[in-house]
């Protein structure tokens, strides 16, 4: 999970339940968000809106779907 904050170290707008589930936060990187620069896994407009309106944005990890082995295709 990644927790984006509008202001570094300002956790006041983050719900207590989320903070307790998240664990101790660690600064990973600082970003300058821009509509001209897309993010890899999140819609930059959604992130910027959430930061403006809520003061934070939570990015969940991608949903992983395991590939199961069903034997050889030719039946051997």
N, CA, C and O atoms as a DFTB+ gen file, in Angstrom:
304 C
 N C O
     1  1       0.841      -1.182       0.000
     2  2       0.000       0.000       0.000
     3  2       0.880       1.236       0.000
     4  3       1.975       1.253       0.563
     5  1       0.371       2.259      -0.644
     6  2       1.026       3.563      -0.603
     7  2       0.018       4.579      -0.096
     8  3      -1.132       4.602      -0.536
     9  1       0.453       5.409       0.822
    10  2      -0.385       6.472       1.348
    11  2       0.211       7.797       0.899
    12  3       1.290       8.188       1.343
    13  1      -0.499       8.478       0.020
    14  2      -0.085       9.803      -0.440
    15  2      -0.627      10.829       0.548
    16  3      -1.780      10.741       0.972
    17  1       0.203      11.797       0.913
    18  2      -0.228      12.877       1.797
    19  2      -0.087      14.204       1.071
    20  3       0.857      14.411       0.309
    21  1      -1.038      15.100       1.315
    22  2      -0.968      16.430       0.715
    23  2       0.215      17.208       1.289
    24  3       0.866      17.976       0.580
    25  1       0.486      17.001       2.577
    26  2       1.587      17.681       3.257
    27  2       2.406      16.635       3.998
    28  3       1.865      15.848       4.774
    29  1       3.701      16.629       3.758
    30  2       4.569      15.628       4.381
    31  2       4.396      15.606       5.896
    32  3       4.472      16.636       6.565
    33  1       4.161      14.401       6.416
    34  2       4.061      14.205       7.851
    35  2       2.740      14.619       8.470
    36  3       2.566      14.477       9.680
    37  1       1.797      15.130       7.674
    38  2       0.505      15.584       8.198
    39  2      -0.516      14.458       8.089
    40  3      -1.145      14.274       7.047
    41  1      -0.671      13.713       9.171
    42  2      -1.573      12.566       9.205
    43  2      -2.928      12.910       9.829
    44  3      -3.746      12.018      10.052
    45  1      -3.172      14.185      10.111
    46  2      -4.411      14.590      10.780
    47  2      -5.663      14.205      10.002
    48  3      -6.687      13.893      10.609
    49  1      -5.603      14.220       8.679
    50  2      -6.792      13.922       7.871
    51  2      -6.979      12.424       7.621
    52  3      -8.016      12.007       7.103
    53  1      -5.988      11.620       7.984
    54  2      -6.065      10.176       7.758
    55  2      -6.840       9.538       8.913
    56  3      -6.490       9.744      10.075
    57  1      -7.890       8.764       8.609
    58  2      -8.665       8.130       9.683
    59  2      -7.791       7.237      10.570
    60  3      -6.881       6.563      10.089
    61  1      -8.084       7.247      11.864
    62  2      -7.307       6.458      12.826
    63  2      -7.312       4.970      12.482
    64  3      -6.292       4.295      12.622
    65  1      -8.465       4.455      12.028
    66  2      -8.549       3.037      11.658
    67  2      -7.566       2.701      10.544
    68  3      -6.932       1.646      10.562
    69  1      -7.445       3.595       9.583
    70  2      -6.510       3.374       8.479
    71  2      -5.074       3.416       8.981
    72  3      -4.266       2.562       8.619
    73  1      -4.756       4.387       9.796
    74  2      -3.393       4.481      10.331
    75  2      -3.020       3.249      11.140
    76  3      -1.896       2.758      11.035
    77  1      -3.947       2.742      11.946
    78  2      -3.628       1.567      12.758
    79  2      -3.485       0.321      11.890
    80  3      -2.674      -0.551      12.201
    81  1      -4.252       0.219      10.815
    82  2      -4.134      -0.927       9.905
    83  2      -2.894      -0.817       9.033
    84  3      -2.330      -1.826       8.611
    85  1      -2.477       0.399       8.768
    86  2      -1.348       0.659       7.877
    87  2      -0.026       0.339       8.553
    88  3       0.917      -0.092       7.889
    89  1       0.058       0.537       9.845
    90  2       1.315       0.343      10.556
    91  2       2.130       1.621      10.560
    92  3       1.673       2.654      10.070
    93  1       3.330       1.560      11.107
    94  2       4.159       2.763      11.170
    95  2       4.507       3.253       9.762
    96  3       5.032       2.483       8.958
    97  1       4.226       4.515       9.455
    98  2       4.527       5.026       8.114
    99  2       6.013       5.306       7.935
   100  3       6.717       5.676       8.874
   101  1       6.463       5.117       6.703
   102  2       7.847       5.412       6.323
   103  2       7.817       6.215       5.036
   104  3       7.151       5.829       4.076
   105  1       8.536       7.333       5.009
   106  2       8.619       8.130       3.791
   107  2       9.371       7.330       2.741
   108  3      10.507       6.909       2.960
   109  1       8.730       7.124       1.602
   110  2       9.336       6.348       0.523
   111  2       9.837       7.267      -0.575
   112  3      10.944       7.093      -1.083
   113  1       9.018       8.251      -0.942
   114  2       9.422       9.185      -1.988
   115  2       8.576      10.438      -1.916
   116  3       7.510      10.453      -1.300
   117  1       9.065      11.485      -2.550
   118  2       8.310      12.718      -2.699
   119  2       8.053      12.914      -4.183
   120  3       8.952      12.749      -5.007
   121  1       6.820      13.267      -4.516
   122  2       6.436      13.457      -5.908
   123  2       5.834      14.835      -6.098
   124  3       5.159      15.361      -5.214
   125  1       6.085      15.408      -7.256
   126  2       5.363      16.588      -7.682
   127  2       4.354      16.104      -8.699
   128  3       4.716      15.717      -9.810
   129  1       3.084      16.127      -8.321
   130  2       2.035      15.617      -9.199
   131  2       1.649      16.673     -10.219
   132  3       1.587      17.866      -9.921
   133  1       1.391      16.200     -11.427
   134  2       1.009      17.083     -12.518
   135  2       0.106      16.327     -13.471
   136  3       0.289      15.131     -13.696
   137  1      -0.867      17.025     -14.030
   138  2      -1.746      16.397     -15.020
   139  2      -0.972      16.006     -16.275
   140  3      -1.447      15.198     -17.073
   141  1       0.203      16.569     -16.450
   142  2       1.043      16.267     -17.610
   143  2       1.915      15.031     -17.402
   144  3       2.571      14.557     -18.329
   145  1       1.914      14.517     -16.173
   146  2       2.788      13.388     -15.843
   147  2       1.971      12.272     -15.199
   148  3       1.672      12.340     -14.007
   149  1       1.606      11.248     -15.966
   150  2       0.779      10.174     -15.410
   151  2       1.548       9.330     -14.393
   152  3       2.777       9.272     -14.401
   153  1       0.791       8.689     -13.530
   154  2       1.360       7.743     -12.573
   155  2       1.232       6.334     -13.139
   156  3       0.382       6.084     -13.994
   157  1       2.059       5.426     -12.676
   158  2       2.082       4.066     -13.222
   159  2       0.805       3.292     -12.917
   160  3       0.277       2.617     -13.801
   161  1       0.298       3.371     -11.699
   162  2      -0.832       2.519     -11.305
   163  2      -2.075       3.277     -10.851
   164  3      -3.107       2.661     -10.587
   165  1      -1.997       4.565     -10.758
   166  2      -3.132       5.362     -10.288
   167  2      -3.428       6.464     -11.297
   168  3      -2.546       6.917     -12.026
   169  1      -4.679       6.880     -11.320
   170  2      -5.072       8.018     -12.137
   171  2      -4.629       9.289     -11.417
   172  3      -5.072       9.561     -10.301
   173  1      -3.767      10.056     -12.048
   174  2      -3.186      11.229     -11.395
   175  2      -4.262      12.242     -11.007
   176  3      -4.117      12.931      -9.997
   177  1      -5.335      12.345     -11.788
   178  2      -6.407      13.287     -11.461
   179  2      -7.147      12.858     -10.191
   180  3      -7.515      13.702      -9.374
   181  1      -7.362      11.566     -10.025
   182  2      -8.007      11.048      -8.814
   183  2      -7.129      11.298      -7.596
   184  3      -7.619      11.720      -6.548
   185  1      -5.841      11.040      -7.732
   186  2      -4.906      11.269      -6.620
   187  2      -4.902      12.744      -6.227
   188  3      -4.996      13.076      -5.046
   189  1      -4.794      13.622      -7.213
   190  2      -4.759      15.059      -6.915
   191  2      -6.070      15.531      -6.284
   192  3      -6.048      16.356      -5.371
   193  1      -7.213      15.021      -6.756
   194  2      -8.506      15.396      -6.180
   195  2      -8.602      14.917      -4.729
   196  3      -9.031      15.669      -3.854
   197  1      -8.202      13.662      -4.472
   198  2      -8.254      13.140      -3.105
   199  2      -7.340      13.919      -2.167
   200  3      -7.704      14.178      -1.020
   201  1      -6.169      14.288      -2.641
   202  2      -5.259      15.079      -1.812
   203  2      -5.860      16.442      -1.494
   204  3      -5.752      16.933      -0.370
   205  1      -6.492      17.045      -2.492
   206  2      -7.104      18.364      -2.302
   207  2      -8.317      18.284      -1.366
   208  3      -8.475      19.126      -0.483
   209  1      -9.177      17.268      -1.561
   210  2     -10.429      17.185      -0.811
   211  2     -10.297      16.467       0.534
   212  3     -10.973      16.833       1.495
   213  1      -9.436      15.449       0.612
   214  2      -9.327      14.629       1.828
   215  2      -8.022      14.834       2.577
   216  3      -7.942      14.583       3.779
   217  1      -6.997      15.292       1.859
   218  2      -5.682      15.439       2.465
   219  2      -4.813      14.204       2.326
   220  3      -3.647      14.217       2.719
   221  1      -5.382      13.114       1.761
   222  2      -4.612      11.884       1.561
   223  2      -5.228      11.075       0.425
   224  3      -6.362      11.316       0.012
   225  1      -4.456      10.113      -0.069
   226  2      -4.936       9.145      -1.065
   227  2      -4.282       7.811      -0.737
   228  3      -3.071       7.741      -0.523
   229  1      -5.084       6.756      -0.698
   230  2      -4.574       5.416      -0.420
   231  2      -4.523       4.623      -1.716
   232  3      -5.538       4.462      -2.394
   233  1      -3.348       4.131      -2.056
   234  2      -3.166       3.278      -3.234
   235  2      -3.005       1.843      -2.759
   236  3      -2.062       1.513      -2.041
   237  1      -3.932       1.006      -3.167
   238  2      -3.885      -0.406      -2.800
   239  2      -2.998      -1.160      -3.787
   240  3      -2.838      -0.724      -4.927
   241  1      -2.420      -2.282      -3.364
   242  2      -1.609      -3.076      -4.292
   243  2      -2.500      -3.660      -5.386
   244  3      -3.703      -3.831      -5.188
   245  1      -1.910      -3.964      -6.535
   246  2      -2.716      -4.544      -7.609
   247  2      -3.275      -5.894      -7.194
   248  3      -2.659      -6.626      -6.419
   249  1      -4.444      -6.211      -7.717
   250  2      -5.066      -7.501      -7.424
   251  2      -4.296      -8.583      -8.169
   252  3      -4.166      -8.541      -9.392
   253  1      -3.797      -9.536      -7.425
   254  2      -3.025     -10.619      -8.021
   255  2      -3.927     -11.819      -8.240
   256  3      -4.668     -12.226      -7.346
   257  1      -3.858     -12.372      -9.415
   258  2      -4.611     -13.578      -9.728
   259  2      -3.607     -14.666     -10.071
   260  3      -2.979     -14.625     -11.129
   261  1      -3.454     -15.638      -9.182
   262  2      -2.449     -16.675      -9.420
   263  2      -2.802     -17.518     -10.643
   264  3      -3.968     -17.798     -10.918
   265  1      -1.770     -17.906     -11.354
   266  2      -1.937     -18.814     -12.473
   267  2      -1.760     -20.226     -11.936
   268  3      -0.717     -20.558     -11.374
   269  1      -2.776     -21.049     -12.110
   270  2      -2.722     -22.414     -11.605
   271  2      -2.261     -23.357     -12.705
   272  3      -2.633     -23.210     -13.870
   273  1      -1.460     -24.308     -12.322
   274  2      -0.982     -25.314     -13.268
   275  2      -1.999     -26.440     -13.324
   276  3      -2.332     -27.031     -12.296
   277  1      -2.490     -26.740     -14.511
   278  2      -3.505     -27.777     -14.699
   279  2      -2.953     -28.981     -15.463
   280  3      -3.716     -29.731     -16.071
   281  1      -1.671     -29.162     -15.435
   282  2      -1.066     -30.271     -16.175
   283  2      -0.700     -29.846     -17.586
   284  3      -0.957     -28.718     -18.008
   285  1      -0.107     -30.760     -18.284
   286  2       0.292     -30.475     -19.659
   287  2      -0.934     -30.350     -20.547
   288  3      -1.927     -31.053     -20.358
   289  1      -0.857     -29.469     -21.497
   290  2      -1.966     -29.241     -22.423
   291  2      -2.290     -30.486     -23.247
   292  3      -3.451     -30.720     -23.584
   293  1      -1.278     -31.282     -23.570
   294  2      -1.509     -32.443     -24.441
   295  2      -1.941     -33.686     -23.663
   296  3      -2.120     -34.750     -24.257
   297  1      -2.110     -33.569     -22.347
   298  2      -2.600     -34.679     -21.540
   299  2      -1.536     -35.665     -21.104
   300  3      -1.861     -36.679     -20.486
   301  1      -0.275     -35.399     -21.407
   302  2       0.789     -36.319     -20.998
   303  2       1.358     -35.927     -19.664
   304  3       2.265     -36.590     -19.161
